[in-house]
Amino acid sequence: MKESAKIEKMIKAIFFDLDGVLVDSERANEEMFEEYADRHGYKIPHERFYRLIGSHKSLDPWASVMEGLDLPKPYRVIADELEDYQVYCWERLDIAKIIFPDVMTSLKKIRALGIKTALASSSDMHYIGRILKVNDLGGLFDLVVSCDDFEKSKPEPDIYLYCLKHFGFEKSECLVIEDSPFGIKAAKRAGLAVYARKDDYFGLDQSEADLYLRDLNDLVKLLR
């Protein structure tokens, strides 16, 4: 694990991913997909689900997820069914239960230090807005953006380059918090330092991150 006693440079802005960083949504998604697949008599291996994490719909990650599996229907039909079931489940899920417990207090402490914050997610704005509203997080971000707003999604750097331009800070004064390989790569391509919220469940490749965090409490300690 890459570790650091403290952050030596002055950080003026932190750009946060949403899923897997602020909310434990990725495991919830896997449970939804597994439930639907089991009900309809086919199996998608656990290790395949990580290929969806951090991906934008424009990348069609399902082709990789379904590759080589013995499926009763074309993969795209199954993918559409899974996504429809996901929407159905999310509309009924108690979103307040999936926020990581360290998020609210950590964000408040970070903002108390005078650091600007952005939420930069691959998810759509309807979903993002619902997460923020239900968990009362909206007032803790100076900027909220979705990859839907850009021509290219993560792993391309567009969303993080936009965050940089919005705040007008130097790259060395900004930091990204991610979890997925797509997000980490996007931050690195933007020329930004990126810390990964450590994944011990999906086996995500987080090797490009500059440092690992167990949670956002670790980040607060590094900033002080």
C-alpha positions, 0 to 999 in steps of 0.5 A: 500500500502506498502511504503518506504521513501528510500532504506536503503541498497546499490543496485548494480543491478536491474532486470526488467520484460518487459511486464507491467513494461516497456511496456503497452503490457498486455492491448494491448494483451487483446484488440487483444484477445477481438477483435478476440473473438467478431468477432467470436461470443464468449466472454472471461471475462475481469477478465480471461485475468489476468491469462495470464499475466506473464505466459510462453507458457510452462505453457499453461495458456489457460486451466485456461482462458477457463475453464467453458466457453461455447465455440464453439470449443475445447479451444486449437483450440481457443487458437491457433487462438487467438495466431496466431491473436496476432502475426498478430497484433503485427507485425503491431502494433506501438510498440513505442506507448506502452512504459510507458512514464517514462521508458527511463528517469528512466532507464538513471537515474538508470544507472547514479547511477552506478547500473547494469540493467538486462531485465528478461522476459517470452516473446521470444527473437524476441519480446524482441529484437523488443521492445528494438530496436524500443524504443532504449532501448538496450543500457540501459541493461547490460543483456537481458534474456528470460525464453525460455533460461531456463528449468523452467519459472516464477514462478520458480526462474531460470531466476533470479538466473541466473541474480544473478550469472551473476553479482556476487552480493549478493542477498541483493544488487539486486532488482527485478521490476515486476507486475505479480503474476508469476514474483513476486513469481519467485523473492521471490523464488530466495530470492530477494526483489521485487517491483511491478509496481502497477496494477489497471486494471487487479486486479493482486494479487501483495500481495507478493511484498515488495513494490508498485510503481506507476511508475519507477519515484518512484523507482528513488526517492527511490534510491537517 
